[in-house]
Amino acid sequence: ILYTGPITITNSATLEVKAFETGYNESVAASATFLIGPAIQPASATFNSSGQFQLQAQGVAGTTYLLQSSSNLTDWVTVSTNLAPTDQFELAVPILTNSPAQFYRLIGGP
């Protein structure tokens, strides 16, 4: 079977592939495992009285989450690395004052 399109994966899976060409030996099998975790669900984002950006989110207990910041939505810097103690967790980081705008995103780590 010749497959040339994109592969859509909605659940964790291991794919195994071989390459074939008429007149040649087939390749050895190569495999790759893709782990699809649940989406991070932000619950609230506020600025607290201590001058910090505070984010409450729902994820997976025991997963490392990276809170990243950007002033231009292009260049991102990790400002906090956190291990979620429970499925619902809270992060807080100081507000950067050297930028007219600040954007945040939360990424699930490995």
Secondary structure, DSSP 8 states (H G I E B T S, - for coil): ----S-----S-EEEEE----TTS-----EEEEE------EEEEEEE-TTSEEEEEEE--TT-EEEEEEESSSSS-EEEEEEE-SSSEEEEEEE--SSSS--EEEEEE--
